[in-house]
Amino acid sequence: MGEADIDVKASQWRMVEVGRVVLFSNGPHTGRLATIVEIIDHKRITSIDMRYKQALVDGPSSRERAAVPRHAISLANVILTPIVIPKLPRAAGTGAVAKAWEKEGIEQKWDESAWAKKREQREKRRTLSDFERFKVMRLRKQARFEVRKAHAKVRASAKS
């Protein structure tokens, strides 16, 4: 028998790695982006399927009130994004991280992602006033009526 062709594929899971961009889900920096600069604690977490417990992050944003100072963070307080800064050296300084951040266009990539658009839409909906929510409801009803009218016309032409 000959050798079998084995097709090995990488995991689709987002790995905790240096250069991985994270989104803060808890704490004073909620909603901000940063990148993992160094992995601090290698203890295995059993309740969350992550290999590491703490990482050193740095978020050099050019936007006002979006920068994250360099500090250690528990991975329970961040969400891993699919965005990675390739070949970022371990424990890179803030200046090097900022240059790589700008070179890779991390903020533009994030803004173009469906995830960011959905978060922005959700936040916008959350801040609507009562009257604005009423207007959204009316517009949705009008759109639904137009769709139903078009479907009725298609069904009527199909019958004849």
N, C-alpha and C positions, 0 to 999 in steps of 0.2 A: 504494500500500500504506500502511496505517495504522501507527501506532506499536505496537510489540509490548509487551505487558505483561510487565515483567521483575520477578520476585519475588526481591529480594536478602535473604538471611538472614545473620545474624551467625554467625561461626564458633562451633563448640561447644567450641573449645579454651579452657582457662583462661588468661586473659591475665595477664601480669605488669603489675600496676597498683597505684597508691597505694590503700591500703585493702583489698587482697587479703589474706586470712588464710592463713598458711602453717603447715605442720607440720614441725618439725625432724626430719630423718631421720638426721643424723650430728652428732657433737660433744657437748659437755657438756649441751646442752639437748634431747637426743633425746626425742621424744614430746610436746614442749610446743608450744603455739600462740603465734603472734605475728602482727602485721600489718605489711605493707610501708608504711613511712612516707615513704621517699624512694628513688628509683632512682639509684644512684651511677654505675655504669659501663655505657655503652651499647655496648660491644663485642659483636659478634655471636659467638655460640658455635656452632660447626659440629657438634660431636659431640652436643650436646644441643639440641633444637629450642626454644630460648628466645632471646628477643631481647636480654636483658640479662644481665650477668654478676654484678653485685653489687647488693645493696639494703640500705638501712638499715631495721632492724626494731625493733619495740617490742612487748612482750607483757605488758600490765598485767593479770595475772590476780588475782582475789580469793582464789584457792585457795593454800594454803600449798605451797611448793616447786613452783609451776607458773608463776610469773612469769618473764619473760625480760627481762633488762636491755637497754636500747637499745644496739645495736651494728651494725656492718656484717657482712653474711654473704654468702657465695657462694651463688648459687641452686642450685648442685649439691648443697648440703647441706640443702635444704628441698624440700617437696612442696607445690604449690599446691592449696588446697582450693577448693570451689565457693562458699565464704562470702566476702562482700565487705562492708566498711563503706562505705556510699555517701557520696559527697561529703566524704570526709576530705581536708582541705587538705594539700598537699605540705609536708613538713618540719614537720608539726604537733608541738607539744610533748607531753611525756609526759602532762600533765594532760588535754589535749584528747583525746588518744588513749584515755586511761582512761575519760573521760566517754562518748565514742562507743562504746567497747567495751561498757560497761555498758548504754547506751541500746539498742543493737542486740541485746543478750543473746547475745553470741557464744558464750560457754561453754555456754549452754543449747542453742543451735542445734547446736553440735558434739556435745554429749552425746546429742541426739535423732537424730543422723545414723546411718545404717547403718554407715558407715565406722568411727565411734568405737565403736559396739557390737561390731563384729567385732574391732577391735583389743583391746578389753577382754576379750572372750571368749578370744581367742588368748593374751593375757597370763595369764588365769586358768588356762587349760589348761596353760600352760608351767610354772606353779608347783605343779601337783598332785603329790602324793606317789604312790608306787607303788600303795598300797592304794586311793587315790582314783581313779587311772586304772583299776584293776581294777573298782571300783564303776561307773564310767562305762561300761566295756565291758559289764558285766552288764545295766545298764539299757538300753543300745542293743540288746542281744540280745533282751531281753524285748519291747521296742517292735517290733522286726522280726518277732518271733513273732506278736504281736497283729495286725500288718498282714497278714501272710501268712494267718493264720487267717480274717480278714475277707474277703480276696480269694478264698480257697478256698470260703467260704460263698456268695459272689456267683456264682462260677463254677458251683457245684453247683446253685444255684437257676436259673441261666440255661439249663442243660442240660435241666432237667425242665420 
